[in-house]
Amino acid sequence: MNRIVYSIEGKELRTIELDDAVFGLPVNEDVIWYAINNELANERLGTACTKDRSEVHGSNTKPYKQKGTGRARRGDKKSPLLVGGGIIFGPKPRDFSYRMPKKAKRLAMKSILSLKAQTDLLKVIEDFSVQSGKTKDLAKILQNFGAPERTVLILKDDDEMLKRAARNIPWLTYLSYNRLRAHDLFYGRRVILMEGAAKALSEFYASSEEAEAAV
């Protein structure tokens, strides 16, 4: 798959061949859904907590005698049937996270990248950095690629100055090529891929598959 490489001014420079094993696969919607839900589940805190009748503070004595009042039989004021009593089957702190198979996760990322490439939502730009670390300098570059909208910038390395500049742009998410997130990548309306990151992605997934085959 051939793609045009743009300069930071938005001008066409050259073409690059993207690896079909990463950017040209059939889109697997099921594994994408699985990966997104896995990330959302792993982010849940699971801190909701309620008290059952054994944890509610109160007396254990009967509020009134068993017979002769014409009222319902009550054991104590902590009964779940009374206001201020315990909660029946209420939530308790729990861990919602779970691990997703590595092969499935890699397939999900490659499916999303293929989806973006096939729908022309992916643009490849030359490698650049923001030496000043200022948000306004990065914003000027991004303006050359369209109006502000939910954008994902895939980096070729951990550029601290570039990350500092991107931190204050609310509609921009930056990801390293080897630490992609399915949720951000899938819902991004525009994906800007650095030229170096495109090559690194091909090598990263190729090396991962070779390692799995060796095992």
N, C-alpha and C positions, 0 to 999 in steps of 0.2 A: 504494500500500500504506500503510495507516494503522497507526501504532504508538502505544502509550501512552508518554508521557514521565514518568519517575519522578523524585521528589525524592531527595536524598541520604539521606533517612530511609526511603526505600522506599515512599513514598506516591504515588498517582497524581495527576498535576498536570493534564495536558492530552494531546491527541493531536497527532501530527506525521505529515505525509505523506512517506513515503520514496519516492525516485525509483525507478520500476520499471526504469529502464535500468541501475540499479546493484544494486538489492535484489530485483528481480522477474524476473530472467532464468532461462531453463532452465539447469540445472546441467550444465556440460561437464566430465565426470570426466576425460577424456583430457588436457585442457589443465591441469587442476589437478595431475595426476600429473607432467606435464612441468615445471611450475613448481616443485614441491616438490623434484624430483630435480635441477633446475638449481641451486637454493639449496644443497642438500647437496653437490653436486659443487664449487661455488664455495668452500665452506668447507674442503674437503680440503687438507691441507698438501702432500701428495705428496713427503715428505722421505725415504721409505724408500729405502735404498741398500745394495746388496751389491757385493762385489768379484768380478770375473771373474778368470780365470787370469793375465791380464796385469797385474793390480793386486795380487795376493797377494804378500806378501814371502817370498822363498825362493830357493833356488839353481836355476839353469837346467841343472845337470848331471844326467845320468842317475843314478838311485839305485843301479843295478846294471847289469851288461852286458846286451846285447840277447839273446844266445843262451846256452844251456847251463845255465841255472838251473832250468828247468822252471816258471818263473813267468811272469806276464803281462808283456808289453813295456811299459815305462814310459819316458816322455820326461823328465819332471821331477816333483818332489814337489808342484807347484802344479796338477796335473791335477784336474779336477772329480770324478774317480772316487775320489780319495783323501781321507781325513779331513784337514781343514785346507786343502784345495785351493779353487780358485775355484768360484763358483756359476754354473750354466748358466742363461742367460736370467733372471737374477734382476732384481728391481725396481731402477730408477734414479730419481733425482729427476725429477719431471715436474709439469706444470701441468694439473690436471683441470678447470679452469674453462672455461666457454664462455658466450657471450651468447645470450640468449633474445630472440626478436622482441618489440618493444614491444607490438604489438597482442595477441599471445598472452599476454603477462604481464598486461596490463590485463584481458583476458578472464578469466584465471584468478582474479584478485582479485575481480572482480565475481561470478564463479560461486561462490566461497567465501562471499562476503557474502550472496548469494541463498540459498545452502544453509543458512546459519545463520538467516536470517530466516524461511525456510520451515519449519524444524524448531523454531522458538520458542526457539532458543539465544541469540538476540540481544535485548538490552534497551537501550533508549535512556534516558539519565538527563540531568538538567539539567547545564549547565556548572558546574564547581566547581574549586576550587583548594585546596591545603593550604599555607596561608601559613607554618605552623610548619616544614614540611619534615620532620615526624616520622612515622615509620612507623606508630605506634600510632593516629594520627589518621586516616590513610587506611584502616587495618585496620578501624576502627569503622564507616566508611562502607561498606566492602565486605561487612561482616557483615550489613548490611540486605538484601543480595541473595542470601543463601543461604550454605550451608556452604562452607568453603575447598575449592576444587577448581581445576583448571587454567583460569585466567581470562586473557582478553586485554582490555586497556583501550585503546581507541582515543581518542587525544587530538586536540583541535582545534588545538593549537599546541605549541610547545616550551616547556612550563612546567617550568622547572628545579626549582622547589620540589616540584612534584608528582612529578617523576621521582626526586628524592632520597628522597621518602617511599616510593616504590614499589620502590626498589632492593633493599631487604632482605626483601621478601616473596617467598619461593621459588616459590610457585605462581602468581605474577602476572607477566605480560609486558605492557609498555606499548609502543604503537606510535603514531607520528604518522600522520595520515590520508593523507599523501602519500608515506609510506615504509612501506608494509605488507609483511609477509613471509608468504608462502603457508604455510610449514611451521607457524609459530606460530599463524596464524589458523585453519588447517584443524583442527589437533589441540586447539585450545582447546575445553574443554567448556562454556565460557560466554564470550560476547562482550559487553562493556559498552561501548556507544557513546555518547560525549558528543553532546548535541543540536547543538552547533556543528560537531562533526566530521561529523555526518550531512549537514548542509547543504554543508559544504566538500567532502565526497566527491562529491556530485552535480556541483558546479561544477568540481571537479578533472578528473573523467572527461569531462565535457561539453566543457571547454576543450581537453583532449587530443585528443578526436575531431575537433573543429573544426580544430585545427592540422594533423592528419594529412590531413583532407579538402582543406585549402588547398594542401598540398604536392602 
